[in-house]
Amino acid sequence: MSDYNELMKIVDKEVITVKELRHITNDELVSQISETKPDPKRKNCFRYELKLTNGEIYFVFVKKPWYMILRGE
């Protein structure tokens, strides 16, 4: 499987794990990753914008830890 297909398999899930976020961060196809404003539909997730080297932009979500959810952060 090509690197692009492997990356798209992760990105297509939308809600990913911290381990998958680390994998994406280290991928050479990703030129920039930045945390953006949370999505109102997914209040319990961090939202990240991924910019690929080919110019494509994707958004992924990482679920907040349970203690942040309990504190209402």
C-alpha positions as CSV (number, residue, x, y, z in Angstrom):
1,M,0.0,0.0,0.0
2,S,1.4,3.4,-0.9
3,D,2.1,6.0,1.8
4,Y,-0.7,8.2,0.5
5,N,-3.3,5.4,0.7
6,E,-2.1,4.6,4.3
7,L,-2.4,8.2,5.3
8,M,-5.9,8.5,3.7
9,K,-7.0,5.4,5.6
10,I,-6.3,7.2,8.9
11,V,-7.7,10.6,7.8
12,D,-10.9,9.0,6.5
13,K,-11.7,7.8,10.1
14,E,-12.0,11.5,11.2
15,V,-11.8,10.6,14.9
16,I,-8.3,9.3,15.5
17,T,-6.1,8.2,18.4
18,V,-3.1,10.1,19.7
19,K,-0.9,7.4,18.3
20,E,-2.3,7.9,14.8
21,L,-1.9,11.7,15.2
22,R,1.8,11.1,16.0
23,H,2.1,8.9,12.9
24,I,0.5,11.6,10.8
25,T,2.8,14.3,12.3
26,N,5.9,12.3,11.2
27,D,4.6,11.6,7.7
28,E,6.5,13.3,4.9
29,L,3.3,13.8,2.9
30,V,2.0,16.2,5.6
31,S,3.5,19.7,5.3
32,Q,1.7,21.3,8.2
33,I,-0.5,20.3,11.1
34,S,-2.2,22.8,13.4
35,E,-4.9,22.8,16.1
36,T,-7.9,24.8,15.1
37,K,-11.1,25.9,16.8
38,P,-13.2,23.0,18.1
39,D,-16.2,21.9,16.0
40,P,-19.5,22.5,17.8
41,K,-20.7,19.0,16.8
42,R,-17.7,17.3,18.4
43,K,-17.2,19.2,21.7
44,N,-15.2,16.4,23.3
45,C,-12.5,16.4,20.6
46,F,-9.5,18.5,19.6
47,R,-9.7,19.5,15.9
48,Y,-6.6,19.5,13.8
49,E,-6.1,20.8,10.3
50,L,-3.7,18.8,8.0
51,K,-2.1,20.4,5.0
52,L,-0.5,17.9,2.6
53,T,2.4,18.6,0.3
54,N,0.1,18.3,-2.7
55,G,-2.1,21.2,-1.3
56,E,-5.0,19.1,0.0
57,I,-6.5,20.1,3.4
58,Y,-8.1,17.7,5.8
59,F,-9.5,17.9,9.3
60,V,-9.2,15.2,11.9
61,F,-10.4,15.0,15.5
62,V,-8.7,13.5,18.6
63,K,-10.9,12.7,21.6
64,K,-10.0,14.6,24.7
65,P,-8.9,12.7,27.8
66,W,-11.7,11.8,30.2
67,Y,-10.4,14.2,32.9
68,M,-10.7,17.2,30.5
69,I,-14.2,16.2,29.6
70,L,-15.2,15.9,33.3
71,R,-13.8,19.4,34.0
72,G,-15.7,20.8,31.0
73,E,-12.5,22.0,29.2
